[in-house]
Amino acid sequence: MSMTKINWYPGHMKKTKDLIKENMQLIDIVLEVVDARIPLSSKNPDITVFAKNKKRVIVLNKSDLVDKKELIYWKNYFKENNFADEVLEISAETGFNIKELYSIIDKVSAEKKERMQAKGLRKVNTRLMVVGIPNVGKSRLINRIVGKNSAGVGNKPGFTKGKQWVRIKDGLELLDMPGILWPKFESEEVGQNLAISGAIKDEILPIEEIAGILISKMIKYEMWRILKERYKLLDEDKSEIMGEILEKIAFRCKMLNKGESLNIQQAAYTVLRDYRSCKLGKFGLDR
């Protein structure tokens, strides 16, 4: 299925990119948050370039939404391809593995402190930058790390407006940056995955097309049974084109407009919400 081309790059995104480059010289650790459902699609290639000489940590957030085998694969992939010094699966929502993340940060801080004290410096600060594309859970993770709501949290892409310095504890400071996408996605599939996962605002997307692509992926991944049971579909519906499957979902689940016509848009939003809330199973989209 060929999808309408997505190219979302508002002016504030360029400002954020410049802000990251400008502040990188102050930073010791770059903590990049990616969505465990789309670890490759949600990894901004610009960050890899900017953070080249820094200690790099990738956290696979929302790890509770995917299968453990997928997590193991992507942890190995990022380490073997030198995208990061450390890779850790976490859930900013539940707090899973946050203590392990503390340990990684403390280890790097201790190494820097030792180096600086050897040079005669007594007071040493370690500075951590948290980066990632919109809606991967950066602000929620910062709240976990700091232990209080020092960073504003929203469930809409692009909620964090400007850079924020947050003191974690004596000798450790954290710089939160707004979410940043890149001007052109590497492939059509990257744009599709970002759209399905919610990294791009639904309001600006061809929502029925996006939902159709998700259904297509699930059929490809041999997950038709889940769709069938969730939306009361029949086996013969599987051979329909994507738009017609959405019509079947609207019909079987009684999603109707006021004039009794089928509400295809409601069906599309329902499918996407169900995936994002794990009601269609735990699986990622980067294969």
C-alpha positions in Angstrom: 0.0 0.0 0.0 1.4 3.4 -1.0 0.7 6.0 1.6 0.4 9.8 1.4 3.9 11.1 2.0 4.5 12.3 5.6 7.0 15.2 6.0 6.3 16.9 9.3 9.0 19.4 10.3 7.6 22.5 11.9 9.9 25.5 12.6 10.5 24.7 16.2 12.0 21.3 15.2 14.9 23.1 13.5 15.4 25.3 16.6 15.5 22.2 18.7 18.1 20.6 16.4 20.3 23.7 16.7 19.8 23.8 20.5 21.0 20.2 20.8 24.1 20.9 18.7 24.8 24.0 20.6 24.6 22.4 24.1 26.3 19.1 23.2 29.7 20.5 24.2 28.4 20.8 27.8 27.2 17.2 28.0 28.9 14.0 29.4 26.1 11.5 28.8 23.5 11.4 26.0 20.5 9.4 27.0 18.4 8.7 23.9 14.9 7.4 24.5 13.4 5.3 21.7 10.0 3.5 21.5 10.6 -0.3 22.0 7.8 -0.9 19.5 9.7 0.9 16.8 13.3 1.1 18.0 14.8 1.8 14.6 12.1 4.0 13.3 12.1 6.1 16.4 15.9 6.5 16.6 16.9 9.9 15.2 20.0 9.5 13.0 21.0 13.1 13.8 21.5 12.2 17.5 24.1 9.5 16.5 26.1 12.2 14.7 25.8 14.9 17.4 26.7 12.5 20.2 29.7 10.9 18.5 32.2 11.6 21.2 29.9 11.3 24.2 28.9 8.4 26.5 25.8 7.1 24.8 22.9 5.3 26.4 19.9 4.1 24.5 16.8 3.2 26.5 14.0 1.1 25.0 11.0 2.7 26.6 7.5 1.1 26.6 9.3 -2.2 26.7 6.3 -3.8 28.4 4.4 -3.4 25.1 6.6 -5.8 23.1 7.8 -9.4 23.3 11.0 -10.1 25.2 12.6 -11.7 22.1 12.3 -8.5 20.2 13.9 -6.6 23.1 16.9 -8.9 23.1 17.3 -8.6 19.4 17.3 -4.7 19.4 19.6 -4.5 22.4 22.1 -6.6 20.6 21.6 -4.7 17.3 22.3 -1.3 18.9 25.4 -2.5 20.7 26.9 -4.5 17.8 26.4 -1.6 15.4 28.0 0.9 17.8 24.9 3.1 18.3 25.4 3.1 22.0 27.7 2.2 24.9 24.8 0.9 26.9 21.3 -0.3 25.9 18.6 -0.8 28.5 14.9 -1.8 28.3 12.7 0.3 30.6 9.2 1.4 31.3 8.9 5.0 32.4 5.2 4.4 33.0 5.7 1.6 35.5 9.2 2.3 36.7 10.6 -1.0 35.4 14.5 -1.0 35.3 14.8 2.6 36.4 17.2 1.5 39.3 19.4 -0.2 36.6 19.4 3.1 34.7 20.6 5.0 37.9 23.4 2.5 38.1 24.6 3.2 34.6 24.5 7.0 35.1 26.3 6.7 38.5 29.0 4.5 36.9 29.7 7.1 34.2 29.6 9.9 36.8 32.1 8.1 39.0 34.5 7.6 36.0 34.4 11.3 35.2 34.9 12.4 38.8 37.9 10.1 39.1 39.5 11.6 35.9 38.8 15.2 36.9 40.1 14.7 40.5 43.3 13.2 39.1 43.7 16.5 37.3 43.3 18.4 40.5 39.6 19.4 40.2 37.7 19.0 43.4 34.1 20.0 42.4 32.9 17.9 39.4 29.5 18.0 37.7 28.2 15.4 35.3 25.7 16.6 32.8 23.2 14.4 31.2 21.1 15.2 28.1 17.8 13.4 27.4 16.8 13.4 23.8 14.3 11.6 21.6 11.6 12.1 19.0 8.2 13.3 20.3 5.9 11.1 22.4 8.5 8.4 23.3 8.1 9.1 27.0 11.1 11.4 27.7 9.4 13.7 30.2 7.9 10.8 32.1 11.3 9.2 32.3 12.8 12.4 33.6 10.2 12.5 36.3 11.2 9.0 37.3 14.9 9.9 37.3 14.5 13.0 39.3 11.8 11.6 41.6 9.3 14.4 41.2 7.4 16.3 38.5 10.2 18.6 37.5 9.5 18.2 33.8 6.0 18.8 32.4 4.4 15.7 31.1 1.9 15.5 28.2 0.4 12.6 26.2 0.4 14.6 23.0 3.4 14.6 20.6 5.5 17.8 21.0 4.4 18.7 24.5 7.8 19.8 25.9 8.4 23.3 24.6 11.9 24.3 25.5 15.1 23.0 27.1 15.0 22.5 30.9 17.9 22.0 33.3 17.0 19.7 36.2 19.3 19.0 39.2 19.0 15.3 40.0 21.4 15.4 43.0 24.6 17.1 44.0 27.1 16.7 41.1 24.5 15.5 38.6 22.5 17.7 36.3 20.1 16.7 33.5 19.1 18.7 30.4 15.7 17.9 28.9 15.2 18.7 25.3 12.0 19.0 23.3 11.2 16.1 21.0 12.8 16.3 17.6 12.0 14.6 14.3 14.2 14.8 11.2 13.2 16.7 8.0 12.7 13.7 5.8 12.2 10.1 6.9 14.6 7.5 5.6 11.8 5.4 4.1 8.1 5.4 3.7 7.9 2.6 6.3 9.6 4.8 8.9 6.9 7.4 8.5 4.2 4.8 8.7 5.6 3.3 11.9 5.9 6.7 13.6 2.3 7.4 12.6 1.0 4.1 13.9 2.8 4.4 17.2 1.5 7.9 17.8 4.8 9.9 17.4 3.1 12.1 14.9 -0.2 13.9 15.7 -3.2 12.0 14.5 -4.9 15.2 13.5 -2.5 15.8 10.5 -2.5 12.2 9.2 -4.7 10.2 6.7 -5.9 8.2 9.7 -7.9 5.6 7.7 -4.8 4.9 5.6 -2.6 4.5 8.7 -5.0 2.1 10.3 -5.2 0.1 7.1 -1.4 -0.2 7.0 -1.4 -1.5 10.6 -4.0 -4.1 9.6 -1.9 -5.0 6.6 1.2 -5.5 8.9 -0.7 -7.7 11.3 -1.9 -9.9 8.4 1.7 -10.1 7.2 2.9 -11.0 10.7 0.2 -13.8 10.8 -1.9 -12.1 13.4 -5.2 -12.3 11.6 -6.8 -14.3 14.5 -6.3 -11.4 16.9 -8.1 -9.0 14.5 -10.8 -11.5 13.8 -11.6 -12.1 17.5 -11.3 -8.4 18.5 -13.5 -7.0 15.8 -15.9 -9.9 15.1 -14.5 -10.4 11.6 -15.0 -13.5 9.4 -12.2 -15.5 7.7 -13.4 -14.4 4.3 -12.8 -10.7 5.3 -9.0 -11.4 5.3 -8.9 -11.3 1.5 -10.5 -7.8 1.4 -8.4 -4.7 0.7 -7.6 -2.6 3.7 -10.3 0.0 3.4 -12.9 -2.7 3.1 -11.7 -4.5 6.2 -12.1 -1.2 8.1 -15.7 -1.0 6.7 -16.3 -4.6 8.0 -14.9 -3.5 11.5 -17.3 -0.5 11.5 -20.2 -2.7 10.4 -19.6 -5.6 12.8 -18.8 -3.3 15.8 -21.8 -1.1 15.0 -19.8 2.1 14.5 -22.3 4.4 12.8 -22.7 8.1 12.0 -26.0 9.9 12.8 -27.4 9.0 9.4 -26.7 5.3 10.0 -23.8 5.3 7.5 -20.7 3.4 8.6 -18.2 5.5 10.6 -15.0 4.4 9.0 -13.0 7.0 10.8 -14.1 5.7 14.2 -13.0 2.2 13.2 -9.6 3.5 12.1 -9.1 5.4 15.4 -10.3 2.3 17.4 -7.7 0.0 15.7 -4.9 2.4 16.3 -5.9 3.0 19.9 -6.2 -0.7 20.5 -2.6 -1.3 19.2 -1.2 1.6 21.3 -2.8 0.2 24.4 -1.7 -3.4 23.7 -5.2 -4.7 23.1 -4.0 -6.3 19.8 -1.0 -8.1 21.4 2.6 -7.2 22.3 4.5 -6.7 19.1 6.8 -4.2 17.4 6.6 -2.8 13.9 10.3 -2.7 13.0 11.0 -6.2 11.6 
